[in-house]
């Protein structure tokens, strides 16, 4: 097994490996690389749904997503689908999965089943590198803050996002909110992570959404435009395995008239820990 870091601040490609046949040592190496690089990329891994589940369970329990359409035969697997006649895709903006949960998911393992000949890439950004690039003064301020995260505007009864994707998302009864530190500490690497995202963060604790908008907007622009991202091109059998705590991702919607079907498994994490506060 060869693990080759990307030239960008996020991601590594893993080659010379069959994910159906992994030793405990292999799994430990992958877990370490996953924590270090934020997202791992694999090619030519033609897993059955059972293989996909077995691989995911080597890292943690499966966190069954209650808002996605599930595979009929395997409820642990969410189907991320866009048909040729549909114009809106799922995940078509920068976001972090499950930040709205009280205990957010550790990560997701996305397997390409059908992809267009061109387009349909996914971008990933490192919120560890983004945090590191902030000024010391702003870091100190952010480490005192908490932020609200919600999925009501995405999956709720009146959510435009759920209606726009034609019933492929939704579950108004399951929506909710949570509050997390704005700067968290990665449980494996110890790196500080900027834990806000445009998809689900609504405002800072004790601030109104209007008061929060300017600072959140600045942070979002910083992550988007700061050179912290990489882009992955899919083929059938490709896998991206990302850490929800240390990355954002964005599924590009540039393949009009073509079908794209992915299988996603999300795995459980642990309660987020705030980064240690700076001492003057």
C-alpha positions in Angstrom: 0.0 0.0 0.0 1.4 3.4 -1.1 0.1 6.6 0.4 1.0 9.7 -1.7 0.1 13.1 -0.3 -1.5 15.6 -2.8 0.5 18.8 -3.5 -2.4 20.8 -2.1 -2.9 21.2 1.7 -5.5 18.4 1.8 -5.8 14.9 0.5 -3.7 11.8 -0.2 -4.0 9.1 -2.9 -3.8 5.5 -1.7 -2.6 2.9 -4.3 -1.6 -0.7 -4.5 -4.4 -1.8 -2.2 -7.5 -3.9 -2.3 -10.0 -2.6 0.3 -11.6 -6.0 0.5 -8.5 -7.5 1.9 -7.0 -5.4 4.7 -5.0 -6.4 7.7 -5.3 -4.6 11.1 -2.0 -2.9 10.3 -3.4 -1.7 7.0 -6.4 -0.2 8.7 -4.3 1.5 11.3 -2.1 3.1 8.5 -5.2 4.2 6.7 -6.7 5.7 9.9 -3.5 7.6 10.6 -3.3 8.9 7.0 -7.0 9.9 7.0 -6.5 12.0 10.2 -3.3 13.6 8.8 -4.5 14.4 5.3 -8.3 14.9 5.8 -9.4 12.9 2.7 -8.1 9.7 1.1 -8.6 8.9 -2.6 -8.7 5.4 -4.0 -9.1 4.1 -7.6 -10.5 0.8 -9.1 -12.2 -0.4 -5.9 -15.2 -2.3 -7.3 -16.8 -3.1 -4.0 -20.2 -4.8 -3.5 -22.5 -3.1 -1.1 -21.5 -5.7 1.5 -17.8 -5.0 0.9 -18.5 -1.2 1.2 -20.2 -1.8 4.6 -17.4 -4.1 5.8 -14.7 -1.6 4.9 -16.6 1.3 6.7 -17.0 -0.8 9.8 -13.3 -1.3 10.1 -13.2 2.4 11.3 -16.4 3.0 13.3 -20.0 2.2 13.6 -22.2 3.3 10.7 -24.2 6.5 11.2 -27.3 5.9 9.1 -28.4 9.1 7.4 -32.1 9.8 8.0 -32.4 12.4 5.2 -31.1 10.6 2.1 -32.7 8.0 0.0 -31.2 4.6 1.0 -30.3 1.7 -1.1 -33.2 -0.7 -1.0 -31.2 -3.7 -0.1 -28.8 -2.0 2.3 -30.2 0.8 4.5 -26.7 1.7 5.7 -25.9 3.1 2.2 -27.2 6.4 1.1 -27.8 6.9 -2.6 -26.5 10.3 -3.9 -28.2 10.5 -7.3 -28.8 13.0 -10.1 -30.7 11.9 -13.2 -30.1 13.4 -16.6 -33.3 15.4 -16.6 -32.6 17.0 -13.1 -30.9 20.3 -12.8 -30.1 20.5 -9.1 -27.6 18.1 -7.5 -27.0 17.0 -3.9 -24.2 18.7 -2.1 -23.8 21.4 -4.7 -22.2 24.0 -2.3 -19.5 24.0 0.3 -20.5 22.2 3.5 -19.6 19.8 6.2 -21.8 16.7 6.7 -23.7 16.3 10.0 -22.4 19.4 11.7 -26.0 19.8 12.8 -25.8 16.7 15.0 -25.0 16.9 18.7 -22.3 14.3 18.0 -21.2 14.9 14.4 -20.2 12.0 12.2 -16.5 11.2 11.9 -16.5 11.0 8.2 -18.0 9.6 5.0 -16.9 7.0 2.4 -18.3 7.8 -1.1 -18.1 5.2 -3.8 -18.7 6.1 -7.5 -21.1 3.8 -9.2 -22.1 5.8 -12.3 -20.4 9.0 -13.4 -20.6 11.3 -16.4 -17.8 11.2 -19.0 -16.9 14.8 -18.0 -17.7 16.9 -15.0 -19.0 15.9 -11.6 -15.8 16.3 -9.7 -15.8 17.0 -6.0 -13.7 19.7 -4.3 -12.3 19.3 -0.7 -10.9 22.0 1.5 -8.8 21.8 4.7 -10.2 23.8 7.6 -7.0 22.9 9.5 -4.9 24.8 7.0 -7.5 27.5 6.9 -7.3 28.0 10.7 -3.5 28.0 10.6 -3.5 30.9 8.1 -5.6 33.2 10.3 -4.0 36.0 12.4 -3.3 35.3 16.0 -5.8 37.9 17.1 -8.6 36.4 15.1 -7.7 32.9 16.3 -7.9 34.1 19.9 -11.3 35.6 19.3 -12.7 32.6 17.5 -11.5 30.2 20.3 -13.9 31.9 22.7 -17.0 31.4 20.4 -19.6 28.7 19.8 -21.8 28.5 16.8 -25.3 27.1 16.0 -25.7 24.5 13.3 -29.1 23.6 11.8 -30.5 21.4 9.0 -34.0 22.8 9.1 -33.4 25.0 6.1 -32.1 22.0 4.1 -34.4 19.1 5.1 -37.3 20.7 6.8 -40.9 20.9 5.7 -40.5 24.3 4.0 -36.9 23.8 2.8 -36.3 24.8 -0.8 -33.3 22.6 -1.0 -35.3 19.3 -0.4 -37.9 20.3 -3.0 -35.3 21.3 -5.5 -33.8 17.8 -5.7 -37.1 16.1 -6.4 -37.6 14.0 -3.3 -34.1 12.7 -3.1 -33.7 14.4 0.2 -35.9 15.2 3.2 -37.4 14.1 6.5 -39.0 17.1 8.2 -39.6 15.1 11.4 -35.8 14.4 11.9 -34.5 18.0 11.6 -32.7 19.7 14.5 -30.0 22.0 15.7 -26.8 21.8 17.8 -24.1 24.1 19.2 -20.4 23.5 18.8 -17.1 25.3 19.5 -16.0 27.4 16.5 -12.5 26.1 16.9 -12.2 22.4 17.8 -9.3 20.0 18.3 -8.8 17.0 16.1 -8.9 13.9 18.4 -6.0 12.2 16.6 -3.7 14.9 15.3 -4.4 17.5 17.9 -4.6 20.2 15.2 -7.0 23.1 15.6 -9.9 23.1 13.1 -12.2 25.9 12.0 -15.6 24.3 12.6 -18.1 26.4 10.8 -19.5 25.9 7.3 -21.8 27.7 4.8 -24.2 24.7 4.6 -25.3 24.4 8.2 -23.8 27.1 10.4 -26.5 29.7 11.2 -25.0 32.1 13.8 -22.7 32.5 16.8 -24.0 31.7 20.3 -25.2 35.0 21.8 -25.2 36.8 18.5 -28.1 37.3 16.1 -27.8 35.9 12.5 -27.4 39.4 11.2 -24.6 40.2 13.6 -22.9 36.9 12.7 -23.2 37.3 9.0 -20.1 39.5 8.4 -17.6 37.4 10.4 -19.0 34.1 9.1 -18.9 35.5 5.6 -15.2 36.5 6.1 -14.4 33.0 7.3 -16.2 31.3 4.4 -14.4 33.5 1.9 -11.1 32.7 3.6 -11.6 28.9 3.3 -13.0 29.1 -0.3 -10.3 31.4 -1.7 -7.2 30.8 0.5 -5.7 28.0 -1.6 -6.7 25.2 0.9 -8.5 23.0 -1.6 -8.0 20.1 -4.0 -10.3 18.6 -6.7 -11.0 14.9 -7.3 -12.2 13.5 -10.6 -14.3 10.4 -10.4 -14.4 7.1 -12.4 -16.5 4.0 -11.6 -14.9 2.3 -8.6 -13.3 5.5 -7.3 -13.6 6.3 -3.5 -13.2 9.4 -1.5 -13.0 9.0 2.2 -13.2 12.3 4.0 -13.0 13.5 7.6 -16.0 15.7 8.3 -14.3 17.5 11.2 -11.2 18.7 9.2 -12.6 19.3 5.7 -15.4 20.9 3.7 -16.5 19.4 0.4 -18.5 20.5 -2.7 -20.0 18.3 -5.4 -19.7 20.3 -8.7 -22.9 20.4 -10.8 -21.4 20.7 -14.3 -22.7 17.6 -16.1 -26.2 18.6 -17.3 -28.0 15.9 -19.2 -25.9 13.0 -17.6 -26.5 10.6 -14.8 -24.3 10.5 -11.7 -24.9 7.9 -8.9 -22.8 7.5 -5.8 -23.1 5.3 -2.7 -22.2 6.9 0.6 -21.7 5.5 4.0 -21.2 7.8 6.9 -19.5 6.6 10.1 -20.0 7.7 13.7 -17.7 10.1 15.5 -17.4 11.4 19.1 -18.3 14.6 20.9 -16.3 17.5 19.6 -13.6 18.9 21.9 -12.9 22.7 22.0 -9.4 23.8 21.2 -7.4 24.7 24.3 -7.7 28.5 24.9 -4.8 30.7 24.4 -3.1 32.1 27.5 -2.1 35.8 27.4 
